[in-house]
Amino acid sequence: MEILPLGPGFAAELRGITLSDVAVDDAAYAAVRAVFEEHSVLVFRGQDVTDEGQLAFSRRFGTPEITKVGSASAGTYFAVLTTIGEDGKVVPADHRLALRNKANQLWHTDSSFKRVPALTSVLSARVIPASGGETEYVSTRLAFERLDPALQKKLENSFAWHDYAHSREQIAPGLATAEERSALPPQCWRMVWRNPANGRGAVYLASHAYAIEGMEPAEGKKLIDELMAAATAPGSSYVHRWRSGDVVMWDNRATMHRGRPWPAHEARTIVRTTISASEADGLERMRPPSRQAAE
């Protein structure tokens, strides 16, 4: 297996290995898992991707999420992110599906608004436009390491609230349905997630974050905004330009990502599987003490 660094201090392309190799071979999985812990974003080119193959690969890293209510693929292991409507045509810009896709253009980490957040997401290219639609990544681990030590210490003992409806409201009022709001109540997580494999910390942030426990709303939001701006500063990102057969996976504990716009008239379909975090991934220490006691 060849490791080709891609981004500014994180992200790597893996050559000489396939999703199928990882799905069936323990040594291949161990090698890829070690690179994942170190580089946070992994790129596999030229893969022959099927739903079954993607799911088998994903299961090596943990328990797959069931896609949330309100999604076209709700109740399955797959989140199908597409611009194609039920009539087989590309939806207009004001269509609810297009607005939901636009929400993915906010900086975020997957599933921070869920009762069990995500370890990793696996995204495969199925239908790709001729241009645009890139996915951009930043390392919140490197962002944390750039912070002043006093602020690092403060964040280690701070907790932020995350809410799916909060991020969707930034795109359009009512974009999160009543069913989604009921199924996805706000969640509170530690603001620094330490990786048990290497001890390195990362700021745990997303567009879903709206408040910091124990801080006045305006003060907490200001700190969140400042941390988001620092993490996404110019020159700190890896931009993935999709090609057919690409598969990208990333560490939701240590990165944020966002989609970039694509031509509104062109079809685009990508398929995501998301793997839930576990105590082995550092989840238990993420819970506020009050939640630990309650659960």
N, C-alpha and C positions, 0 to 999 in steps of 0.2 A: 504494500500500500504506500503510495506517495502522498505527502502532505504539502500542498502549495498554499502558503500564506496569501491572503487577499486584502484584508482591511488594515486600518491603522492600529495595530496591536491586538487584533482579534480577527476571527473569521478565516476559514481555510477551505480549499477545495480538496476532496479526497479522490485520488485516481487509483485505478487498479482494484477496485472493490465495488460491489453492487449491493442494492438493497437485499437481494436474495441471499447473498453471502452472509450478511449480518443476521438474516432471519433464521438461518439453519446452522450456523457455525459459531460455537462459543468463543473461539479465539478471535474470529472476525468481529464479533460483538464487543469483546473486551478491548480490542484495539481501537474501534471507533468510539466507544464510550470514553476512553482515556483522552482522545483528541477533543471530544465534545466538552469534557470538563475543562480543558485548557483553552480552547479557542471559541467556545460559545455558539458560533454559527458555522455549520458545515454545509458544503455544496457538493452534490453528486450530479455529474453531467451524463447525458446519454443513457438514461435509465429507461427500461421497458416497463412502464408503470401500469399496474392494474389496481383496482380497489383492494383485491385480496392480497396482493403483494405489499402494498403500502401498509395495510393493517398488520400483516405478519411482521414486517419490519418494526412498526410502531410498538407492538406488544413486547418487544425485547426490552424496551426502556421502562415499561410499567403498565398500568391499567389505563386503557383508552377512555376518554370522556364520552358520554352520550351527548350528542348535540342538543343544545338548549331549545326550550319552547320558543315559538315565534320564527324559527328558521324553516326554510323549505325542506331541509333534511332532518328536522327534529326527530329525536328518538333513535337515530342511527349513530354510527361511529364516525360519520363523515360530515364535514361542513363544506358544502358546495358553494363556492363564491363565484357567481356568474353574472354576466350582463344580459343573459338571454332569458326572455320571458316565456310564459306558458305557450305562447303562440309560435315559439321558435325564432322570434325576431329580437333584435337588440332593443331594450327598453329605453324610453326617453329619459332625459336628465331629471325630470321632476317625478319619475316613478318611484314608489317606495323602495323597490329593490336597488335603484341607482343611489338613493339617499343613504341606504344602509351600506352600500359599497363606499360611499364618500366618507362615512364615519371611520372606515378603516384607514383613511388618509391622516388621521390624528395619530400622534405618537402614543403607542400603547404596548402593554405586555398582555398576553392572552390570559383570560380567566381570573384575573385578580379580583373580579367582582363575584366570584363563586365561593361556595362554602369550602371547596377543596380547589386551590389554585393549580396552575399547570407547571409541570417540570419542563416539557418540551412540546413544540409543535412541529409537524412534518407537512410541508406544502409541496404539491406536485403540479407541474404545468401540464394542462390538458389542451386548452385552446388559447393561443397567445397572439395578441395583436402585433402588427408589423413594427410598431414603435410604441414607446410609453409603457405604463403599467409596471415599472420597476418596483422592487421592494427595497426599502432603505433601513439599515440597522445601525444602532449605536450600542456601545458597551456601557452598561450602568455600573459594571465592576470597575472599569478604568475611570469612569466619572467619579465614583466614590473615592478611589485612590488619589485623585487630583484635589480633593477637598482639603481644607484646612483641618488639622488634627482635632481641634476643639469642636468643629462642626461634625466631624466623623463621630466623635464620642457622643455628642448630643443626639445624633440620628440613631445610634445604636440602641438608645433607650426611648425612642419615639415610635408612635404607631399612627398610621394613616388609614382613613376610611376610603373605600372604593365602592363605586356604584355604577352599574351599567347604564341606568337612566341618565346619570349626570353627563356621561360622554355623548350619549345620543342627543341630548338636549342642545349640545353645542352645534349640531347640524340642523335640526328642525324640531320645533315643539311637538311633543306627542309621538316622536319617532319610536320610543320604547312604549310598547303596548301595556295595558293594564295587566294582562296575563304575564308579561315579562317582568314587570315591576313586582308582582306578587311572588313569582318564582325566584327572583334574584334580588333579595333585600341587600342593603349595604353590608359590606364586610370590612373588618379592621385587621390590618396586618402590620407587623414590624417593618420599619422603614429601611432596615438593612438585613439582607438575606445572606447568611454565610454558607459557603459551599463546604459540606463535610469532607469532600474529597481533597481539598487543598487549603481550606481555612480562609479563603479570600472572600471579602465582603462585597456586596453590590447594593446600590440604592434600589429599593423596590418601589417603582413609580409607574404611572400610566396616566393617560387622559381620563381614566375612570376615577383617579384620586381627587377628592374634593375637600378634605378637611384633615387636620392633625389632632389627635386626641389630646385634650387638655389645653389647647391653644384657642384663642379667639378666632372666629371664622376668617376674618380678613387677614389676620397675621398668619394663620396656617396656610391659607390659599397663596399668600405672597411667597412663603417659603417653598411651597410646592412648585409654583411658577419659576422661581429662581433656580431650583434644582433641575427642573425640566430643561430650562434654557441652557444651563451649564452642561448637562448630559448630551444635548443635541447641538452643541456649538459647531460652527462651520469647520470642516476638516476632520471631524471625529467619526464620520459614518462610512459604512461599506454599502454601496449601491449595487444590488443584484439585478442585472439585465437578463431577463428570462429568455430561454430558448426551449424549444420543444424537447421533452425528455429530462428537463431539470427537476431535481428534488432538492429542497433546502430545508434543513432543520435548525432550530435555534433553542437556546436555553432561556426560558421565560424568567428565570431567577436572576439573570445577569445581563439582559438586553432589553431594549425597546425597539419597536419597528413601526413602519408605516408604509402603506401603499402609495404609489405616485399615480397621478392621473394618466389616463390613456384616451385615445380618440373615441369620442362618444358614439360614433357610428360603427365601431369594430367590436366583434364578439371577443369575449374573454371568459375562460372557465379555468379555475384552479381549485384543487381539492385539498382540504386540510384534515389531518387527524391530530388530536391533541391528547397528550398523556398526562394524567394527574400526578401531582407531586405526592411523595410519601414521607414518612419520618426519616427514611434513609437519605432523602434529598434535602433534609434540613427543615421540613415543614413544621415539626412539633415546636421548635423554638420560635417559629414565626407567630405563634398564637399569643395574644395578650394573656396575662395571668388569670384574669377573670374568666376568660373563655376556657382556659385549661381546667379551671376548677369546675365550671359548669358542665363540661363534656367528659 
